[in-house]
Amino acid sequence: MTLSNQSNQKSFWTIIIVAALILATTMGARQSLGLFIAPIHHSAGMDIISISFALAIGQFIWGLAQPIFGIVADKRGSFGVMVLGAVMMAIGLGFTPYLLSDWGLILTLGLLSAAGAGAGSFSILIGATARQIAVEKRSFASGFINAGGSFGQFIFAPITQGLIHAFGWVSAIISLAFTMLITIPMAYILQPPQKRKATIESVSTATTHTPAGPSMKQEILLAFKNRNYICLHIGFFTCGFHVAFLVTHLPGAVAMCGQAAHVAATSLALIGFFNIFGSLFSGYLGTKYKMKYILAGLYASRALMIIVFLLAPKTELTFYIFSLFLGLTWLATVPPTAGLVAKTFGVRYLATLFGLTLLSHQTGGFLGAYLGGLFISYFGDYSWAWYLDILLAFLASIANFPIKEKAVAAA
């Protein structure tokens, strides 16, 4: 009995650590792309709006890819999806320096690399692990995996900036491209052991749905008729706007305040580092308290942090303190959001249903990345983007209160 428990515990930690490392790699690269805006702008003569638009397309495609790849993963397994994603991301990043035009950046950064990152991101990884672990451990697992993405940002941002400074942006982005391929052996490890595959699938089938359960199409229609699910979409839309605006334009905001490029890289790294703790704590809180209140608190705190930041003097220390507190909430919304989707609809189609919430997240992300470029080009600063972010954060906080945390019956 003891040996069996030790084996299960070891399997649990292997699963979540490998999933976290995959997310660290894909998210670390994605969250560092804002560091390339200025180098591409100066070396290729491309305007910031065009670069921002390509990255904004990437935000949307990253979200769109996740429910699409989630459907495939739910039906055929996650390994092939993640291998394809790694290859797509490597090709997209690797060919960026050789396709420096509006359409070229849309193809490489906006389509290929973004879709590839989506195939190795939250919905696929959380869906792949949820069926292999006990129900009571899923909230913690989601927080742990999510913390992996933050760890990736903490590691990748300063390394990427260092590579840009030492070898130029072309060498830096090609290095990122090759790094994406290391997720392939990790995806292999994430698969259930072959000898247990039939047992796991039969147990999953028995515990998550009955033979008469709804089809995927019916489950999606049921979800979009549910107020809880719509409220989660509203909140996640705002989260996407906030995260994409900052990860894309924080380097520009730092430069506008007269600070050096290393301040932007350090700020992004601090966000990633402190979100490790924010994600873990958010996952832990989800096992103790109602997840809707956790989400409401996270969104409201973001609005308050931005207000304080706008009123503060824009010194190097201010950016670091702002990044520290941002990090505590950065992607801490993922564990309670995924947890509420699983609690409401089960895990049978979790990769698909959570992937659809991430599509809303990245629709907001598209607007955050693109509108930031428009505001700076037409108004000369980011003030209106900050004001819009504050408004959306308060609305997202309010939208979570009507959620009822209970499972819904199939129609």
Secondary structure, DSSP 8 states (H G I E B T S, - for coil): -HHHHHHHHHHHHHHHHHHHHHHHHHHHHHTTGGGGHHHHHHHH---HHHHHHHHHHHHHHHHHHHHHHHHHHHHH-SHHHHHHHHHHHHHHHHHGGG--SHHHHIIIIIIIHHHHHHTTSHHHHHHHHHTTS-GGGHHHHHHHHHHHHHHHHHHHHHHHHHHHHHH-HHHHHHHHHHHGGGHHHHHHHHS--GGGHHHHHHHHHHHH--TT---HHHHHHHHHT-HHHHHHHHHHHHHHHHHHHHHHHHHHHHHHTT--HHHHHHHHHHHHHHHHHHHHHHHHHTTTS-HHHHHHHHHHHHHHHHHHHHHS---HHHHHHHHHHHHHHTTTTHHHHHHHHHHHH-STTHHHHHHHHHHHHHHHHHHHHHHHHHHHHHHSSSHHHHHHHHHHHHHHHHHTTT---S-----
